[in-house]
Amino acid sequence: MTVAVVAFDGVQLLDVTGPAEVFTTANMFGADYDVRIVSPDGADVRTSAGVRIGVDGGPASLPGRPGTLVVPGRSDWRRAVTDRPLISLVEELVRRSRRTASVCAGAFVLAETGALDGRRAATHWRLAAQLAGAYPRVRVEPDPVFVRDGDIITSAGVTAGIDLALSLVEDDHGAGVARDVARELVVFMARPGGQSQFSARLAPRGAKHPAVRRAMDAVGADPAAPHSPESLAETVGISARHLSRLFRGETGATPGQYLESVRLEAARVLLESGDDSVETVAGAAGFGSSETMRRVFQQTLGIAPTAYRARFRTTTPAKDDAARTTVVGLYQGSGPVTSK
């Protein structure tokens, strides 16, 4: 399968080399990827890091229907989307390719071609609002590591392109080959696409309103407690409706959605570091039942709790007592506190 990776002056170096390294490494384990770097005029390019990349040619150097197109980005996305030879090249290759992927700000290039109109898309967290503002027809999702919508896959910033490429290798050749590639490159086996770009416990530091921060602190202090919009509002001394409005304005989420994200992260910590059963983890994280936790994992991460543990469990598991204490206190930076 031919993998065409677009390169152009100012491109992020790792946006190009990260996916290319994944596909070429997969060939060590039975894959047959033909990775070709192409530029609009077939000339070598200078990347954002000042490193020159040699290219294989222009679009004419590719077969009629490449298997995968990878579109990287550059920090100054406005210059990229006004580069007409680049946009014309990507437009042509999107039409010709079986599937298309973008890395980081490469989503802006795809959006400029119209390929993302009406589709869900991801990009670097810092650029998500800009993508949504510049291209209102794109359904931007600011949180996931990568997003699939039909035959187009878009990823978050820089190293997320490696996760995206590993997921494509897994699609083509199975989890075993993808795992071998990840091990060879000394990276995590592909993070689920729905995994958050950031820890939920960093959110309080981004909230400005003191009531929102106090509500977030209350959730983080004990994710398993029976929190409700009303109880959180009472804790911070305002109405539930006003707290909900403040939450949406500060975070784009409701208090309930934030609570679920914190409980999800708490469950992930327990699954990664301890030996407790899924039912016990569900109770300790505040989900109440393993079925509820499984549903949230599937909806958010696209993976079951048991599969998540198998994929992400640390190679040096914490002792049971330590594992049970990590879910509380993580969100306040004050060290673990024993959960109820």
N, C-alpha and C positions, 0 to 999 in steps of 0.2 A: 504494500500500500504506500502510495506517495503521500508524504506530509510536506506541504508547502508552508514555509514560515516567511512572512513578509518582513523585510528590513528596510529602514529608511534613516536618513540622517537625524540624529537626536533621539533615536529609539532607546528605550530602557534596555540595557545590556542583558539583564537576567530574564526579561520578558522573552527574549529570543533564545538565549542559551539554555534556560531552565527546561522548557518543554523539549527542545532539541535533544538535550542530554537524556531525558527520560526515554524518548522514542529510540534513540540509537542504543542505549543501554538495554532496552527490551530485546534487541536483536541478539544479545548474548544468551537469551533464554528462549529462543525459538521463534521470535517475531520476525517479520520481514518488512520493516519500514524503510522506505527510501526518503530520507530527510533532505529537502532541498531549500536553500535560502534564496529568496528572490527579492529583487528591488525593482522599482518602477522602470528604471532605465538600464538595469543589468549591471550597474556599477557598484563597487564596494561602498560601504557606508561607514560613517563615524558615529559611534553610539554616545549616549549620555555620559558614559564613563570615560570618554575619550579614546576608547579602544576601537580600532578598525575591525570590521567584519568582512571577510571575503564572501561574496555571493556566487551562486551557481548560474546566475543569469536573470533574465526578465521572464515575463509570463510565457513567452514562446518556448522556454526551456522545459516547461512542464508538460506532462501528458494531458490529453484532452479532458480527463475527469479525475483530478486529484482526490485521494480519499479524505484527507483532512486539510483544512486551511487554518493556520494559526495567525491571528492578527495581534501583534503587540502594540504597546502604546508609548507615549512620551509624556513627561510631566507637563509640558506646555501643550495641552491637547488642542488649543485654539489654532496653533500653527499646523498641527497635523491635519485638522479637518478642513483647512483652507489650502492644503497641498493637493491641487487637482490631479496631478499624475498619480499620487498615492491613492486618492479616493477612486479614481478610474480603475486602477489596478485591482483594488479590493472588490469593487463592484463586479468586475469581470470574474474574479476568482470565486466569489460567493456563488455566482450563477453556475460555475463549472464544478464546484467541489461537492462531495457527498455530504460533508458536515463541516461546520465552521465553528471555530473557537476564538475567543478574544481573551487577552490577558490585561488586567489593570485598565489603564486609560485607552486600551485598544477598543473598548466598548464605544468610545466616542467616534472612532473611525467607522465602526460598523453602523452606528446610529446615523451618521452622516450619509451613508449609502441608502438608508431606509430599511436595511435588513432587520432592524430591531423594532420597527413599528408594530405596535400591538403585542409585543413580546415582553416577557419578564427578563430582567437583566441585572447583573451585578457589576460592580467596579470597585476601585479602592474606596474605603470608607470616607476618606476626605473629599472625594470627588462625586459622591453619590448625589448630593443635592444639586451640584452643577450639571450633572447628566440629566437629572429630572427637569431642571429648569430650561436647559438648552434644547432638549428633545422631549416635549411633553407627551408624545405618542408612545414613548418607551415606559414600561411599567418597572421602574427601578426598585430593586430590593437592596437596601443599604447594608444588610447584616451578613448574608451568607458568604461562605468561601467561594462557592461557584453556583451557578444557576443553569439548569437545562430547560430549554423551551423548544421542543421539537428537535430539529437538526442543528440548532445553534446553542452553544454553551459559552457563557461568559463568566470570567473569574474576577476575584478581588485582586488586591495589590500584589504585584511582583512575585513572591514565592508561591502564592496561590496558583500560579500557572503550573507549578510542579504537581500540585494536588490535582488540578484539572487534567494534565497529561496522564498521570497515573490512572485516573478514572477511565480515560479513553483506552488505555492499554488493558485495563480490566474488562471493559466492554468487548474488546477485540479478542483477547486471549485468556481471559479468566483471572480470578483473584490470585492464583498461584504465581503466575508470571508477574503480575503487578507487585506482589509481595516480594518476589525476588529482586525486582528492580529497585524497590524502596530500600531493601536491605543493602543492596550494592551501593546505592547512593547515600546511605546512612541518613535517611529521612523517614518520617512516619509513613506507614502505609496510608494511602490516600485518606485524608480527613473527609468525612461525609460532606457533600456539598452544602447541606443546610447548617453545618456547624458555624457558630458565630465567629466573626472576625475578631471579636474582643470578648473578654470576660465580662459577665454581667456585673461583677463586683466593681468594675471601673466606672460604671454609670453614675454613682453618687457624686464622684468628683467632677462630673460634667454638669450636674444640676446646679442651678444658681439660686432658685427659690428655697429658703430655709425649710418651709413646710414639706417640700418634695424631698429634700435631703433627709429630714427627720423620718419621714415615712419609709424611705429606702433603708435608712439605718435600722429601723424597727424590723423590717423584713430580713435584712442581712443578719441581725442579731440572733434570729431564730426562724429559719425558713419553714420549720415544721409546725410552728404555732398556727392556730386557727385564725389567720388573718382574713379580714374582709374589708371592702371599701369603707364600711361604716366604722369598723374598729380602728383602722388606720387613720381615718379622718378625726375620730375622737382623740387618738393619741397626739395628733398635731394641732388640735384645737380649731379645726375648720369643718365645714360641711363636706359630705362625701361628694356632692356635685362639684363643689369648688376644687376639691383635691383632684378629682378626675380631670377637670379643665386644666389645672396647673400641670398635671402629669403629662397630658397630651401636648401641651405647649412646650414643655421642657424636654420630653423624651420621645414624643410621637407614639407613645404607648399608654394604655390604661394602667392603673395600679394592679389590676388582676393580671395583665400581661407581664408586667414587670415581676410580680410574685412568681408566676410560672417560670420565667426565665431564670430566676434565682434558684428555684427548686430544681430545675433541670440541671443547672450547673452543680448544685450540691449532689445530686444523684450521680452525675458524671465523676465527681471527685471520689465518691464512695465506690463506684464500680471500678475505677482505675486503680485504687489503692488498697482495697480491702477484699475480704472473702465472704462477707455477708450475703445471704440469699437475696434475690431480686425483690422478694416481698419485704424483707427487712429494710433494704435500701429505700424502697418506695415509702415506707412508713417514716424512716429517719429523715428523708428529704421533704416530707410533707405532702406526698401525693395520696396517701391513704390506702391505695391498693396498687398492686403490680399492674393490673389492667389499665388503670388510669395513667400510670407512668409509661407503660408501653405505648399507649396511644399518643402521648405527648412526644416521646422519642421518635415515633414513626412520622408524625406530622412535622416535627421541627428538624430532625436530623436525617430522616429517611432511613433509619436503621433501628432494629430492636435493641433493648437494653443488653440482652445476652450477647448479641453480635458486637455491640459497642465495647463491652468488656473484653471480648476475645481480641478485638483489634487494637484497643488502646491501653490495655492494662500495663502498668509499669513492670519492668523486669525485676524490680526490687520492691515487692509489695510491702506496704506498711503493716505493722502489727494491728490486730483487730481493734484494740482500744484506740490506737492512734487514728485509724481510718474512720472510726465513728465520731471522732472529735473534729475532723477537718471541715465539716460542712458548716460549722458555726464560727464566726469570728473572721473568716476569710474576707468578708465584705467590709470590714471596718479597719483592717490593718493592725489589729490589736493582738493577733495570735489566736490559736484555737481555743474555743470554750466548749466544754462538754455539752452535747445536745441532750434534749429531754427524751 
